[in-house]
Each structure stands twice: as C-alpha cells, then as structure tokens.
Amino acid sequence: MNRPQVSSFFDEATNNVSHVVSDPETGDCAIIDPLLDYDQNSGRTGTGPADKIIAYVRGNDLKVAWIIETHIHADHISAAPYLKEKLGGKTAVGEHITQVQSIFSKIFNTEADFRLDGSQFDHLFRDEEKYRVGKIEAQAIHTPGHTPACMTHLIGDAAFVGDTLFMPDYGTARCDFPGGDAGTLYRSIQRIFALPQETRIFLNHDYLPADRKEYRWETSVAEEKRENVHVHEGVSEDDFVAMRDERDRALAVPRLMIPSVQVNMRAGEMPPPEENGVRYIKIPVDTL
C-alpha cells in the first residue's frame, strides 16, 4: 500500500487548505497545516476549522500520529496545540525553524527566555528524513525559498508542498519574507519536479484565478512541470528570479502575518501572559 487516503479542508476566509492523510489499513494519520479562526478586530480565536478535522478523525476512527507544519505560516494561526490536546499526536516542523525563530525573535523582540532551538515542537524533521504514517513510507524534503524552514512531505504517492507551489494557473509562492529567496525556491521546485511524474501534489492554498470557477488544491508533478505559469519546463532560474522579484515588490504584507508568525514560531502557542494575565500580539511599526 503506497496510496494514502487524503481528505482536505478548505478555509475560504484564509484560502488555506489543511489535509488529513491516513493509512487505510491501520487508520494512522497525519494532520497537515491545521488552522484556527482569528478575528483581527477583536483579537479572538475560534476553533471552527479545527473542529471539522476533529469530527472527521473521530468519525473515521483514525489515530493521529503527526501534526505537521510544512512551514511557519504567515496567513493563519496554527491549531496544532488544540488538535494535540483533543486527538494526540506529535507536533513537527522542519529543523530550519531555528532560522525563522532567530529572524523573527528580533523583529518582535520576544521575551528573553524565548528559545531559538525549535524545542517548542515535539519533532524537527531533517532533510530526507524517513518516517511512516501507519505502514505508508514517508519522507521529509527540505524545499526552502518561500521561507528557510519549508518542507515538502512525501507520504506514499502524495506530496504536501506547503506554499512552495500553487495550482499551475496561479504559479508559485512569494519569496520576499525575511529569509526568503527566489533562486532558492527555483532549486527547491526542481527537487519536487524530480519526483515520479504521477506523484499527487496537495497544496496549502488556492486563490481562484479569475478564469477558474472552482477552488482546487490537488495537482501532480507532471501537470506542474507542464503547465505552471511561473516555472514550467523551459523556464530558467534567471528568468524565474526576475519574474518573482518583480512580482513580489507589488505584493502587500499578508493580512494576518503579524499575529500568525508570532504564534506559529511557538508551535501555535500564544505569547506568554503579562502581569495582568493577558496575552498580547505585538505590532512592529515601520518594520515589515
């Protein structure tokens, strides 16, 4: 058995897709990129998107082995701690989370005892590390460029690429966040393109281009290589970098970047409470 069952959960408010990938034989599963609701005006969180995942896992008698972040997201707050409390499983991210923590701990001037070693997570994946979801073989592949810590998780015949790639008609991830680099992203995508052509690719977002009527988040290596508008076969690294740099200069900071990064680099935990018992999100002025 090399073909996991994949069930996806789309959140239209953030255009984010979370996935539950399971071994049909054992019922073991991994949850990939789960999120909380977050109301920016009030600072309140909600568990609606995560509760849908909980209902699915319990309704199908699945056992959670992993709660995986493909990277430190800048557009939603992770639901990993909530799901771990309700369902169990190990929280995990790529080992280069330490670079992200080092960069953003300075930007947000985190508390003096904030750890920069990734120890907020239960497990840090190394490049090409092998693991299992039930009896299905899996591998973590370091694919930076969007962020330094981005990982692609190949679970059986399914690759979960985070923000590295979008649907072929939308292209590729931005590279202008601190620690991002377009040339690095191009080379990371070539690693994905080297996977078997029939490999299913599951995405973290879809932004529904104007000429498409339905959201999509599943494609394949062959389709991306053939049709991706930014990085199809024949596009050189120099041309890709020029395109990506020009495009990124026109992009706004993501709406939820400030709360999301502060929380997600802590494995989804909020900053520690201050003397009055309240937890706060900082807003750096004239910095991002």
C-alpha positions as CSV (number, residue, x, y, z in Angstrom):
1,M,0.0,0.0,0.0
2,N,1.6,3.2,-1.2
3,R,-1.5,5.4,-1.7
4,P,-2.8,7.1,1.4
5,Q,-6.3,8.4,1.8
6,V,-6.3,12.3,1.7
7,S,-9.1,14.4,2.9
8,S,-8.8,18.1,2.6
9,F,-10.4,21.0,4.5
10,F,-10.6,24.4,2.7
11,D,-11.0,27.6,4.7
12,E,-12.3,30.3,2.4
13,A,-11.5,33.1,4.9
14,T,-7.8,32.5,4.6
15,N,-7.7,30.5,1.3
16,N,-5.9,27.8,3.3
17,V,-6.2,24.1,2.9
18,S,-5.5,21.6,5.7
19,H,-5.1,17.9,5.0
20,V,-5.7,14.7,6.9
21,V,-3.6,11.9,5.3
22,S,-4.2,8.4,6.5
23,D,-3.2,4.8,6.0
24,P,-6.4,2.9,5.1
25,E,-5.0,-0.3,6.5
26,T,-4.0,0.9,10.0
27,G,-6.1,4.0,10.5
28,D,-3.0,6.0,11.5
29,C,-3.0,9.5,10.1
30,A,-1.1,12.8,9.9
31,I,-2.8,16.3,10.0
32,I,-1.0,18.8,7.9
33,D,-1.2,22.6,8.3
34,P,-4.3,23.0,10.5
35,L,-5.6,26.4,11.5
36,L,-7.7,28.4,13.9
37,D,-10.1,31.2,13.1
38,Y,-8.7,34.6,14.1
39,D,-10.7,37.8,14.2
40,Q,-8.2,40.6,13.7
41,N,-10.5,43.3,15.0
42,S,-11.2,41.7,18.4
43,G,-8.1,39.5,18.8
44,R,-10.3,36.5,19.4
45,T,-9.6,33.0,18.2
46,G,-12.1,30.3,17.2
47,T,-11.8,26.5,16.7
48,G,-14.3,26.1,13.8
49,P,-11.8,24.8,11.1
50,A,-10.0,22.5,13.6
51,D,-13.3,21.1,14.9
52,K,-14.2,19.9,11.4
53,I,-10.9,18.0,11.4
54,I,-11.6,16.5,14.8
55,A,-15.1,15.4,13.7
56,Y,-13.6,13.7,10.6
57,V,-10.8,12.0,12.6
58,R,-13.2,10.7,15.2
59,G,-15.9,9.8,12.7
60,N,-13.5,7.6,10.8
61,D,-11.8,6.1,13.9
62,L,-8.4,7.5,12.9
63,K,-5.4,7.6,15.2
64,V,-3.3,10.8,14.9
65,A,0.5,10.1,14.7
66,W,1.6,13.5,13.5
67,I,0.5,17.1,13.3
68,I,2.8,18.6,10.7
69,E,3.5,22.2,9.7
70,T,5.0,22.5,6.3
71,H,6.5,25.8,7.3
72,I,5.8,28.8,9.6
73,H,2.7,30.3,8.1
74,A,2.2,34.0,7.7
75,D,-1.5,33.9,6.9
76,H,-3.2,31.9,9.6
77,I,-2.7,30.8,13.2
78,S,-1.9,27.1,13.7
79,A,-4.4,24.9,15.5
80,A,-1.7,22.3,16.4
81,P,-1.9,22.7,20.2
82,Y,-5.7,22.4,20.2
83,L,-5.6,19.3,18.0
84,K,-2.9,17.7,20.0
85,E,-4.9,18.2,23.2
86,K,-8.0,16.7,21.6
87,L,-6.5,14.0,19.4
88,G,-2.9,13.4,20.4
89,G,0.0,13.1,18.0
90,K,3.4,14.7,17.7
91,T,3.8,18.3,16.5
92,A,6.5,18.6,13.9
93,V,8.2,21.1,11.6
94,G,11.4,21.3,9.6
95,E,14.7,21.7,11.6
96,H,15.3,25.1,9.9
97,I,12.6,26.6,12.1
98,T,15.6,27.8,14.2
99,Q,16.4,30.3,11.4
100,V,12.9,31.6,11.3
101,Q,12.9,31.9,15.1
102,S,16.2,33.8,15.0
103,I,14.9,36.2,12.4
104,F,11.5,37.0,13.9
105,S,12.5,37.0,17.5
106,K,14.5,40.1,16.7
107,I,11.6,41.7,14.7
108,F,9.1,41.0,17.5
109,N,11.6,41.5,20.4
110,T,10.5,38.3,22.1
111,E,10.9,37.7,25.8
112,A,14.4,37.0,27.0
113,D,13.8,33.3,27.6
114,F,12.2,32.6,24.2
115,R,14.1,29.5,22.9
116,L,15.6,29.6,19.4
117,D,16.2,25.9,19.1
118,G,12.8,24.7,17.9
119,S,12.1,22.9,21.1
120,Q,8.5,24.2,21.2
121,F,7.8,21.3,18.7
122,D,7.9,17.6,19.5
123,H,10.0,16.8,16.5
124,L,12.2,18.6,13.9
125,F,12.4,16.9,10.5
126,R,15.8,16.7,8.8
127,D,16.2,16.9,5.0
128,E,15.5,13.4,3.5
129,E,14.4,12.0,6.9
130,K,12.2,9.0,6.5
131,Y,9.2,8.2,8.7
132,R,5.9,6.4,8.5
133,V,2.2,7.1,8.6
134,G,0.9,3.7,9.6
135,K,2.6,1.3,7.2
136,I,3.0,4.0,4.5
137,E,6.5,5.2,4.0
138,A,7.1,9.0,4.1
139,Q,10.0,11.4,3.7
140,A,10.6,15.0,4.6
141,I,12.3,17.1,1.8
142,H,13.7,20.5,2.6
143,T,12.3,22.9,0.0
144,P,13.2,26.4,1.1
145,G,12.8,29.7,-0.7
146,H,9.4,30.9,0.5
147,T,10.8,30.6,4.0
148,P,14.0,29.0,5.3
149,A,12.1,26.2,7.0
150,C,9.8,25.0,4.2
151,M,9.5,21.2,3.9
152,T,7.7,19.0,1.3
153,H,6.3,15.8,2.9
154,L,6.1,12.9,0.5
155,I,3.7,10.4,2.1
156,G,3.3,7.4,-0.2
157,D,2.4,8.8,-3.6
158,A,1.2,12.1,-2.2
159,A,3.5,15.2,-1.8
160,F,2.4,18.0,0.5
161,V,4.3,21.1,-0.7
162,G,3.0,23.8,1.6
163,D,3.2,27.2,-0.1
164,T,6.1,26.2,-2.5
165,L,3.8,25.7,-5.4
166,F,0.2,26.7,-6.2
167,M,-2.1,25.3,-8.9
168,P,-0.5,25.6,-12.3
169,D,-2.7,28.5,-13.3
170,Y,-1.6,30.5,-10.3
171,G,2.1,29.8,-10.1
172,T,4.5,29.8,-7.1
173,A,5.0,31.2,-3.6
174,R,6.3,34.7,-2.9
175,C,9.9,34.9,-1.7
176,D,10.1,38.4,-0.1
177,F,9.6,37.4,3.5
178,P,12.7,37.7,5.7
179,G,14.9,34.7,4.9
180,G,13.1,34.0,1.6
181,D,15.0,33.8,-1.8
182,A,13.7,33.3,-5.3
183,G,16.7,31.4,-6.6
184,T,16.5,29.0,-3.6
185,L,12.8,28.5,-4.4
186,Y,13.5,27.6,-8.0
187,R,16.0,25.0,-7.0
188,S,13.6,23.6,-4.4
189,I,10.9,23.2,-7.0
190,Q,13.3,21.3,-9.2
191,R,13.6,18.7,-6.3
192,I,9.8,18.4,-6.4
193,F,9.8,18.1,-10.2
194,A,12.3,15.2,-9.9
195,L,9.7,13.1,-8.0
196,P,7.8,10.5,-10.1
197,Q,5.6,12.2,-12.6
198,E,2.4,10.6,-11.3
199,T,3.0,11.9,-7.7
200,R,-0.1,13.6,-6.4
201,I,0.7,17.2,-5.2
202,F,-1.5,18.7,-2.4
203,L,-1.3,22.4,-1.9
204,N,-1.7,24.7,1.1
205,H,-3.6,27.4,-0.7
206,D,-5.8,28.2,-3.7
207,Y,-6.6,31.8,-4.6
208,L,-9.0,31.1,-7.5
209,P,-7.8,32.9,-10.6
210,A,-10.4,34.9,-12.4
211,D,-10.8,32.4,-15.3
212,R,-11.5,29.4,-12.9
213,K,-14.8,28.9,-11.1
214,E,-13.9,26.2,-8.5
215,Y,-11.2,26.0,-5.9
216,R,-8.6,23.3,-6.4
217,W,-5.8,22.0,-4.3
218,E,-4.7,18.8,-5.9
219,T,-2.4,18.5,-9.0
220,S,0.5,16.3,-10.0
221,V,4.2,16.6,-10.7
222,A,3.6,16.1,-14.4
223,E,0.9,18.8,-14.5
224,E,3.0,21.4,-12.7
225,K,6.1,20.7,-14.9
226,R,4.0,21.1,-18.0
227,E,1.7,23.9,-17.1
228,N,2.8,26.0,-14.1
229,V,2.7,29.6,-15.4
230,H,5.8,30.6,-13.4
231,V,8.1,27.6,-13.5
232,H,7.1,25.1,-16.2
233,E,9.8,23.2,-18.0
234,G,12.0,25.5,-20.1
235,V,11.9,28.4,-17.6
236,S,15.5,29.3,-16.5
237,E,16.4,30.1,-12.9
238,D,17.4,33.7,-14.0
239,D,14.1,34.3,-15.7
240,F,12.2,32.9,-12.7
241,V,14.1,35.0,-10.2
242,A,13.5,38.2,-12.3
243,M,9.8,37.4,-12.6
244,R,9.4,36.5,-8.9
245,D,11.3,39.6,-7.7
246,E,9.3,41.9,-9.8
247,R,6.0,40.3,-8.7
248,D,6.9,40.3,-5.0
249,R,7.7,44.0,-5.0
250,A,4.0,44.6,-5.8
251,L,2.6,42.4,-3.0
252,A,1.2,43.7,0.3
253,V,2.1,42.1,3.6
254,P,-0.4,39.3,4.3
255,R,-3.3,40.5,6.4
256,L,-2.6,38.1,9.3
257,M,1.2,38.0,9.1
258,I,1.8,39.8,12.4
259,P,-0.2,37.6,14.6
260,S,0.4,34.4,12.7
261,V,4.2,34.4,12.7
262,Q,4.4,35.4,16.4
263,V,2.2,32.4,17.3
264,N,3.3,29.8,14.8
265,M,7.0,30.1,15.6
266,R,5.9,29.0,19.1
267,A,4.3,25.8,17.6
268,G,0.9,27.5,17.8
269,E,1.1,28.6,21.4
270,M,0.2,32.3,22.2
271,P,2.9,34.5,23.7
272,P,3.2,34.2,27.5
273,P,0.7,36.2,29.6
274,E,1.9,39.5,31.1
275,E,1.5,40.6,34.7
276,N,-2.3,41.2,34.2
277,G,-2.8,37.6,32.9
278,V,-3.5,38.8,29.3
279,R,-1.5,37.6,26.2
280,Y,-0.6,40.2,23.7
281,I,0.4,40.3,20.0
282,K,3.0,42.9,19.2
283,I,2.8,45.2,16.1
284,P,6.2,46.4,14.9
285,V,5.9,49.9,13.5
286,D,7.6,50.7,10.2
287,T,9.5,47.4,10.2
288,L,7.8,44.9,7.9
